[in-house]
Amino acid sequence: MTAQRRPRCIFCAIAAGEAEAAVVLEDERFLAFLDHRPVFHGHALLIPREHAGTLPDLPSGDAGPLLQRTQLLARAVPQAMAAEGSFVAINNGVSQSVPHLHVHVVPRSRGDGLRGFFWPRHPYENASQLRETAERVRAAVDELRADEDGEPEARA
């Protein structure tokens, strides 16, 4: 399999073996390496070898295998670092420091100093606003499914 790559993408260069990285997992489709600016030691980044800018850009056939490797790293990183668990995250566009899909797997332990997200919460004003928002998101899901499959799928 010849991976597609972008000329100035550092993660494509790492996947091609043209840039150095501390590799912790590799196979034909994916590569994981330690973040050079880790939140905590053991912070790993999992990437598809073939360039995909964000999760929506990833071929759907690669989504399951990506999650399987993420799951493996979510077990291995805490075990290796004697941590209690892990934080797993993907940024898509906003706050994405490298425009190549990557999954962060960060070892975590209680009292480690990471206070989680400091996102302001914006509660729904009422049940009607909640329902209207849900309907907008469902409509977008149906539209995207129709674009992919030719017809919308039933909601579970």
BATI-425349 format. One record per residue (C-alpha): residue in three letters; y, x, z. Coordinates in pm, whole numbers, padded with zeros to 5 digits, always signed. Each point is the difference from the previous one (the first is absolute). Example, Ala and Ser with C-alpha at 12.3 -4.5 7.8 and 13.67 -1.06 7.14 Angstrom:
// BATI-425349
ALA-00450+01230+00780 SER+00344+00137-00066 
***
This chain:
// BATI-425349
MET+00000+00000+00000 THR+00335+00145-00105 ALA+00270-00116+00237 GLN+00333-00113-00137 ARG+00283+00189+00160 ARG+00374+00012+00003 PRO+00164+00336-00078 ARG+00223+00024+00307 CYS-00221-00183+00250 ILE-00099+00232+00284 PHE-00300-00216+00089 CYS-00125+00017-00360 ALA+00035+00379+00022 ILE-00199+00003+00327 ALA-00269-00222-00156 ALA-00023+00237-00298 GLY-00031+00305+00228 GLU+00336+00136-00117 ALA+00171-00031+00339 GLU-00138+00097+00336 ALA-00111-00252+00260 ALA-00232-00006+00301 VAL-00264-00229-00151 VAL-00209-00210+00240 LEU-00180-00236-00244 GLU-00056+00019-00372 ASP-00207-00168-00264 GLU+00035-00085-00366 ARG+00257-00280+00055 PHE+00182+00082+00324 LEU+00135+00290+00202 ALA+00123+00018+00360 PHE+00196+00284+00152 LEU+00207+00068+00310 ASP+00365-00103-00012 HIS+00219+00312+00004 ARG+00245-00183+00231 PRO-00242-00189+00226 VAL+00091-00265+00252 PHE-00283+00156+00206 HIS-00246+00276-00085 GLY-00280-00145-00212 HIS+00235-00238-00189 ALA-00176-00036-00337 LEU+00112-00138-00336 LEU-00253-00163-00232 ILE+00090-00019-00369 PRO-00165-00115-00320 ARG-00045+00298-00234 GLU+00130-00210-00288 HIS+00371-00066+00038 ALA+00094-00342+00136 GLY+00354-00034+00132 THR-00068-00275+00253 LEU-00285-00220+00117 PRO+00085-00271-00259 ASP-00037+00270-00271 LEU-00353+00095+00111 PRO-00271-00132-00234 SER-00170-00286+00186 GLY-00339+00169-00038 ASP+00129+00288+00214 ALA+00126-00219+00287 GLY-00338-00038+00171 PRO-00089+00369-00027 LEU+00347+00092+00131 LEU-00052-00221+00303 GLN-00350+00144+00057 ARG+00141+00354+00012 THR+00285-00119+00220 GLN-00257-00148+00237 LEU-00190+00330+00006 LEU+00318+00194+00081 ALA+00096-00257+00265 ARG-00325+00096+00177 ALA+00005+00375-00075 VAL+00362+00082+00089 PRO-00010-00139+00357 GLN-00343+00157+00054 ALA+00121+00341-00117 MET+00321-00018+00202 ALA-00152-00154+00316 ALA+00234-00297-00047 GLU-00053-00360+00111 GLY+00065-00154-00340 SER+00217+00026-00308 PHE+00298-00148-00176 VAL-00060-00078-00369 ALA+00293-00073-00232 ILE+00111-00017-00363 ASN+00362-00008-00113 ASN+00068-00161-00339 GLY+00331+00117-00141 VAL+00218-00037+00308 SER-00049+00294+00240 GLN-00251+00156-00240 SER+00087+00371+00001 VAL-00228+00090-00296 PRO-00029-00249-00288 HIS-00381+00028-00012 LEU-00207-00250+00198 HIS-00110+00149+00331 VAL-00156-00141+00314 HIS+00109+00153+00331 VAL-00270+00035+00265 VAL+00160+00118+00323 PRO-00192+00070+00322 ARG+00129-00202+00295 SER-00052-00006+00375 ARG+00165-00207+00270 GLY+00311+00174+00128 ASP+00033+00222-00309 GLY+00371-00078-00024 LEU-00014-00196-00326 ARG+00159-00330+00080 GLY-00114-00188-00307 PHE+00240-00162-00239 PHE+00355-00075+00096 TRP+00030-00275-00256 PRO+00229-00286+00091 ARG-00192-00326+00016 HIS+00136-00305-00178 PRO-00179-00312+00128 TYR-00016-00309-00217 GLU+00262-00256+00096 ASN-00255-00280+00006 ALA-00342-00110-00125 SER+00152-00125-00326 GLN+00142+00342-00084 LEU-00338+00157+00080 ARG-00181-00246-00231 GLU+00255+00050-00280 THR-00037+00377+00024 ALA-00380-00027-00007 GLU+00019-00221-00310 ARG+00226+00254-00179 VAL-00245+00282+00074 ARG-00300-00215-00104 ALA+00178-00088-00326 ALA+00062+00370-00070 VAL-00368+00078+00074 ASP-00111-00278-00237 GLU+00238+00123-00271 LEU-00125+00358+00029 ARG-00362-00112-00002 ALA+00068-00207-00313 ASP+00159+00302-00166 GLU-00309+00209+00083 ASP-00274-00257-00068 GLY+00152-00256-00230 GLU-00020-00274+00264 PRO+00076-00030+00371 GLU-00283+00035+00251 ALA-00058-00248+00279 ARG+00139+00101+00337 ALA-00250+00078+00271 
***
